[in-house]
Amino acid sequence: MRYEAFEAAAARLWREIPEEFKSGIEGVVVERRARAHPKLQDIYTLGECLTESWPSSYEGPETLRSMVVLYYGSFLRLSRLDPDFDWEGEIWETLTHELRHHLESLASEDALEDVDYAEDENFKRQDGLPFDPYFFRSGEVVEPGVYAVEDDVFIELELRGPELPEWLEFGLGRARYRVRAPRGAADVWLIRLTSGVRARGEAYLAVTRRPGLGESVRSIFARRTARVHEAEAAAERL
C-alpha cells in the first residue's frame, strides 16, 4: 500500500469510530518513517498516543489532549515480512489500541502499558536476550492465573519447594490437564505445550516457585536473579 492510500485508509477508519470515544484527541498524524525497536530485530512500533495534560483542579477531556501517530514505514516493513499482511486490519487494530491508551489516561489507568511491557519482554525472550521471567503477569488476564501476551497464552502454576513432582496438573477453563515435569531446578519453568492446549500462538505452562518467608527475606538482601529455564511437553487432558 502506497503512502497516500495508507493515509486515506487511516482517515476513513478513524471516521468510523464514534465521536464519543474520541473526546480529547486532536486527530491522527501519519509519519512516513519507520520506528524500529532499538534492540530487537524486525520489531517495529506501528503507532503511538502522544498525550499532554494541563494543570487543573479536575481531570477530564478538557485538561488531557492526545494525538495518535501512525508510522507508515513500520507498516511497510512488516508487510515485507508477511505476505498475508492485512493493511486495513492492522491500521484498525493500531488506531483502537492507541485510542485505548488515551481512554486509560483519562481514567488514570496503566493496564495497557503493562500489556506493552509484557509483549516487549516476550520479544526479548524469543530473541535470546535477558528478560523478566515473570513478564507474563503483566499480560491480559484471561482468567485467574492465565495471561495472554499477544497471541501466546501463559498458564501459571505456583508450587512450593524446589522439587517438581513427576506430573504437573493445571486447569484451563473447565478442563484439567497434566504434563510430565522437566528435570532440573529453576525458579521459573516456561514449558511450551506442544499439544493438548490450543492457542492462536503458543501455549505455555509457567511453573513458578512460592518461596517460604525465610527465603523471601534472604533474597531481598542477596538480590539473586531468578533462574528461568524453558522446556517442551505434551499436555494430556484428564
N, C-alpha and C positions, 0 to 999 in steps of 0.2 A: 504494500500500500504506500503510495506517494504521500509526501508531507501534506499537500493541500487536501487530499482526500481524507487523511487522518484528522486534520484539523476540523473539517466539515463534519465527520462522523462524531468526533468528541462533542462538538457544539450541539448536534442533533440529539445525542444520547443524554446530554446534560439537560436539555429542554424537557425530556421525558420524565425527569424526576420532579415530583410535586414541589411547588414553591415553599410549602410549609416546612419541608425538610432542609431547605437551603438558606434559611434565615441566618444572616451574619456572614455569608460567603459572598465575596466580591465577584467571583467568577472563576473561569478556567483559563489558564495560560498554557500554551503548548510550546515547549522548548525543542529545538531541533537536535540538540546534543544528546548523547547517551550519558547516563550516570552509572558508571561501573562500581562494583564493590571494591574498596581499597585493597582487600587481601584475597578475596575468593574469586577464582576464575569462572567466567561465564555466568556471573550473578550480577544482575542489573536492577537498579531502582526504577520502577515504572512511573511512580508518581509520589507527590508529597503534598501535605496540607500545611501551609505556612500560616501560622496563627500569631496575632498580636493582640494585646489587651491594653486598655486604658484604665487608670485608677478611677474607682467609683465605690460608692457605699453599697452597691449591689452588683451582682454579676448576671449577665444575660447577653442576648444577641446585640444589645446596644453598646456593650463595652468590649465584646470579643469579636474580632473580624478575622476572616481567613481567606486565603487564596489557594485554589487547587492547581497544582502544576503537574503536567504530564510530560514525560521525556520521550519524544518521538524516537530518538536514536536508540533508546533502550528497547522499545518495542521492535524496531527494525532488526537489531542484533539478535534478539531472541527468536524472531521469525526465521532467521537464517539457520538457527539451531534446531528448529522444529518444523518439519514440512507440513504438519497439520495445525499450525499456529492459527488461532481464531482471533483475528484482529478486533472485531467488534465485541466479542465476548470478553477479551482481555481489557479493552477500554472501559466497558461497563463495570467489570469487576474492580478495576482500579479506581474509577470515579466513586463507586459506592463505598469502597474501602476507605478512601480519603475523606469522604463525607462522614463516615462513622467516627474518624479521628476528630473532626470538628464537633460533632454532637457530644462526644465523650469529653471534649474540652469544656463545653458548656456545662456538663454535669460534673466536672472535676473528677472524671474517672480516668484510669490509665490501663484498662483491660487490654485494649488493642496494642498498646506499647509492649505489654507483656507478651502478647502473641508474636509481635515482630521480633522480640528478643529470642523467643523460643525458635522461630524459624531461622534466625541468623546463627544460633548455636548449632542447630541441626545441620546447616550447611557446612559449618566448620567440622563437625563430626564426620560428615560424608567425605570431606576433602582431606581427612587425616590430620587436622590441626587440633591444638588443645581446645577443649570445650568444657562448658559447665555440665557435669554429669547429671544434674537434676533439672536441666533446661526444660524437659517435657512438662514439668509442673506449671510452667508459665504458658502452656498452650491452652486451647479452648477446652473447657470441661464438657465432656460428652455425657458422663455420668460419674458418680463418686469414684475417684481413683482411676479414671480413664480420660486421657487427654488426646486431642487432635492437634498435630503440628502440620499445617497444610494438609496433604493427603495421607500422611502417616498417622498411625494410631499407637499410643503407648499406654499399656495397662500396667499400673503399678501394683506390685505385690510386696508388702513390707513384712520383713521377717526379723525375729530376734536371734542374736547369737551369730557367730562367724561361720558355722557349718550349714550347708544346704542339705535338705532332705533329698532322698533319691528322686522323688517326684514333686513337682511344683504345681499346685492346684490353684486355679483362679476363675473368676467369673466375668462374664461379659453379657450384659443384658440379662436375659433369663437363663442363659446357658452356662454350664460349668465345663471347664477344660483342665487338662493336665499336660505337662511336658516333662521330659526327663531332665533333671538338673545337670548343668555343666560341672566340670571338675575345676577345682581351684578356689582361691579366696579373693574376694573383692568386696568393696563397699557397695558398688552398683554393678549389676549384670544387665546388659541390654541384649536380650535374646530375640533374634528375628524369627518370627513364626513362619516357617516355610509352607505350612499347610494347616488346614483346620479352621483358621480365622480369616475372614475376608475383610479387606480394606481397599480403598481406592488406590492407596500407595502401598507401603509396607506396614505390617503389624508387628509390634514388639511387646514382649513381656519385660517390664523394667523391675527387676528384683532389687530392692533396697534393704539395707540393714537399719534397724532401730537400735541405736546404742543405749546401753544402760546409763544411769545417772553418772557413775564414776567415770566412765569412758567419755561421756559428753564433756565433763569438766576438764579432763585431761586434754581433750582435743582442742579446747579453747586456747590453752597455753602452748600446745605443741604445734598448732597451725598446720596439721598434716593434711596434705592434699588427698581427697578421696580417690581410692583405687577403683577404676572402672574397666571392665572387660566386656567384650562383645562375643556372641556365640550365635548358633543357629539350632533350631529344633522344630520338630513337627508337633503340632498341638493335637491332642486326642480329645474328642468330646465325651464327657462322662454321662 
